[in-house]
Amino acid sequence: MDRYRERAPQLDPYRLIARVWSRRTGAAGPREARVVPDGCMDLIWHRESGRLLVAGPDTVPHVSPMSRGTLVALRFAPGAAPAALGLRADELRDGRVPLEKLWSPGEIRQLSGELAATTSAEAAQQVLQRSVNARFGGDRDPVPAAVLGLLASGTRVGAMAAEIGLSERQLHRRCLAAFGYGPKVLHRVLRFDRARALARRGLPFAEIAYRLGYADQAHLAREVKSLGGVPLGQFT
């Protein structure tokens, strides 16, 4: 039996975390989990093995076997993970990397010991958040927040560089470092994520296409298949 839980974060004074989540997988058998692009990166702990992993950002669907046991994770807000983890997002694009390759052995030992002492997913999430907050220096590039704000307001990608006061090449480099991909791909990914959210609310696909600025429903279907690997109906 599987149990997935997701909630808003606690202990997040720097607003680094979008959501915290956990998944308990108990049943045996060949099963897979599909992770699709959402503009975020995740820090994941597998309780039974003690493995710590950083996932994403993705540009394609990532399908992997579901490991028996409990996963506990932080999902970083778009653009926040590099400041918290200390690396460029494009270094991990479409990847799954052990945290031990990114943090020092001492940091890994301390974090692993604190996690092993927890008795609930909520306590483990708090340990992960405290560790991330302790590493964060407090300085953040203002460009990612500006990019996200402009995309949310409907600003065309081609006009964003001028709005922010950068050349298109500079904007592309800053987006690669923060999000793992340039502004055009970021726009596609975030729009796809909103389409999935609207589909889960039961909106007709034609209305989703209209609301989000796709050329038509066929365009929406192509983008969902490209980024998600399956039709939109499978995300409802």
Salt bridges, closest charged atoms under 4 A:
ASP2 OD2 - ARG31 NH2 2.44
GLU6 OE2 - ARG19 NE 3.35
GLU6 OE1 - ARG75 NH1 3.54
ASP38 OD2 - ARG75 NE 3.76
ASP42 OD2 - ARG75 NH2 3.11
GLU48 OE1 - HIS46 NE2 3.70
ASP58 OD2 - ARG96 NH2 2.93
ASP90 OD1 - ARG88 NE 3.01
GLU107 OE2 - ARG135 NE 2.84
ASP141 OD2 - ARG174 NE 2.84
ASP193 OD1 - ARG196 NH2 2.63
GLU207 OE2 - ARG211 NH2 3.08
GLU223 OE1 - ARG188 NE 2.77
